Amino acid sequence: METAEYKMTKDHLSKFTSAYLNKFFKKKNLPVEQWEIYIDGQLHVINSTQIIEQILSASPDEQIALAEALRELDNSNQDINTFLKHLALSSH
């Protein structure tokens, strides 16, 4: 059972993380990339904008994990679109 203090902290963290992700993607201004993914023999075309929208609408726990991964990638100058492509492949 969650205490009121825990819920308030979790809600605050969730809002902070959501704001961070919105700011991160606006600041990055990533070029839109498009990928062709075959699932059960059918072609699906997915672009990075769709994956970003999925991140922004993910559950708070998922957003926290994704924000942490994005921070680590950004701090080590890794390609963010490569990570988004990985998410596209793993989510379908």
Secondary structure as UniProt FT lines:
FT   HELIX           4..28
FT   STRAND          34..39
FT   TURN            40..41
FT   STRAND          42..47
FT   HELIX           48..56
FT   HELIX           60..75
FT   TURN            76..77
FT   HELIX           80..91
//
